[in-house]
Amino acid sequence: MPHITLIFEDGRSIGLQASSEETIYAAALRNKLRLESDCLEGACATCKGLCSSGEYRLGDYSEDALSDEEAAARQVLTCQMRASSDCVIELPYASTQALGKAGVPVQRLAMQVTGLETVAEGVVRLTLGVVEQGVAAMQFLPGQYVHLQVPGSEAQRSYSFSNAPALAEVSATGSSLTEAGSMEFYIKLLPSGVMSDYLRQRAAVGDRIHVSGPFGRFYLRPPQRPILMVAGGTGLAPMLSMLRSLLAQQQALPPIHLLYGAASSAEFCDGNSLQHLMDQGLPLTVQRIAVGDGPGQGHVTSLLRPELLHANGSDVYLCGPPPMIEAAQSWLRAQGVPATQVYAEKFLPS
């Protein structure tokens, strides 16, 4: 039965199973989700969304509700859409409009710390494992994030996965698969912060951490064009999730170019993981730059140049601090890159 991921405008991500014979609207309703709709006959366009990946078929609908151009761009009417494979559908309204009073609870898992490793100056790699065997792994899209509840407090902080989704995880240092259901995050230690203080002062293997999610509209799309990634600091984490997922697909891939920047060379936190991905056959090239390391220093956006953009188009992924994102988006606009091919996630200190 196809797995459907619904992503709402507020970043909430909800997964459900849908029979190939039922409409997405009906499958959502069966899961206590009332998607926006009116006529349920493909005539009003109220239930329109964008299917960013997956195969599907549409029933009868009016051209007034869905034009040929919209259909070619993979816009869909959820009251007429039936999935033939796993699909991701983006909906242009907040999840609260679909959840109602009963709602579908955010997926919440109890995990335990299985690894704490300083991987760069001021950066810790936190690894979480399942507490109980047999508990279903959290399903997420490469690039998405979760909330971690800081042990000993009610505070939550948001971090992107650096591992690939379960059943498609590739170890950062070896060729074996990582344990199904495990999670990995790169966390920048701030001078003062509830998560930073926990990791510095009292974190230990075996600690319980509650994880809720997933969230986010920043995720890997099906690779149809060459890919350009620009990451700043721990903004590398979701890029690693995407790259590991691409490697696990074991299919012909377009070229991928990663520009990776940090405040200093001591803060590069990828270790051997990027080299390992290239050694395993991922068509990846990497350029690094640090802000304060003498000759050749500079911000990562200084590495952007027209030859990185392919004549037939590129998909661009940006993740890092807001000034980096804004500078990259401005440069891309000047180069004529369509906004529909640029995906961005701003990382804010917390």
Secondary structure, DSSP 8 states (H G I E B T S, - for coil): --EEEEE-TTSBEEEEE--TTS-HHHHHHHTT---S-SSSSSSS-TTEEEEEES-EEE----TTTS-HHHHHTTEEETTTEEESS-EEEE-SS-THHHHTTT----EEEEEEEEEEEEEETTEEEEEEEESSTT-------TT-EEEEE-TTSS-EEEEE--S--TTS---SSSSS---TT-EEEEEE--SS-HHHHHHHHT--TT-EEEEEEEE-S-------S-EEEEEEGGGHHHHHHHHHHHHHH-S----EEEEEEESSGGG---TTHHHHHHHTT--EEEEEEETTSSTT---GGGG--GGGS-TT--EEEEEE-HHHHHHHHHHHHHTT--GGGEEEEE----
